[in-house]
Amino acid sequence: MSNMYDWADYYDLTQRGLNGDVEYYMDQAKQAGGKVLELGCGTGRITLPLAQAGIPVTGLDLSQTMLDRAKAKAEELGVADSVRLLQGDMRSFDLGETYSLIMIPFRSFLHLLHIQEQMKALACIRKHLAPGGKFAMNVFVPKIQHFNEENEKMSLRGTHRMENGDEVAMWDYTRYDHFQQLAEVTRIYERSNAAGVMTERVTGRFTLRYIFPTELHHLLRLNGFKVTQRYGSFAKTAFDASSSELILVAEAL
């Protein structure tokens, strides 16, 4: 089995984000009119377009592998000198400056598995907000029937064609712990050649703590924020019972 690719490469290939999220965060960054900090920046899917648009942006991520991939992409795009990419933890960072916009796109806040961790992250964010600064984030909306359908079953999340004709399938196996509000995900990337023969299988695991909309509002309030904008899609439609995503903008009280 070839091991030319690793988790970060497959992640990059398959994670296209959510419909309209790059444009939405770009718009928020332009409106903020100052420095931007992205927490959980990964391989730079949102950070790098901001840098290309001339926005002063810093990306922070826990994974050095993801950051190495982001740095390589920044070189390719010619923005390596205008973006800061830092290895760090959203629960305990101290960057010595403040930002007009701090954002956690693509549900990365859900990687914080305990309320104390969520509180620590929000305290760090508040400390790094410039006066009048905004905090923007999005999380999926937990749906009971969805949990039931997915629990302890293997589900195909999508297939992606590579430039050389190989195909990569992304599978998730999810186990839920509803008492702790945890989703333990085993993610498998299977790569097959043009003849349909599997040539590589990469497995990774991660856990998310899902969060309910009202809970998130209370959590923000408790940590000195007020929610100023709330949407159910990146097209800024109203958040309602049919929404599968919760998109919030908050400011310090």
Beta strands, then each sheet from edge to edge (+ up, - down):
strand 1: 36-39
strand 2: 57-61
strand 3: 83-87
strand 4: 99-104
strand 5: 129-140
strand 6: 154-161
strand 7: 167-177
strand 8: 182-192
strand 9: 198-209
strand 10: 225-231
strand 11: 245-252
sheet 1: 3+ 2+ 1+ 4+ 5+ 11- 10+
sheet 2: 6+ 7- 8+ 9-
end
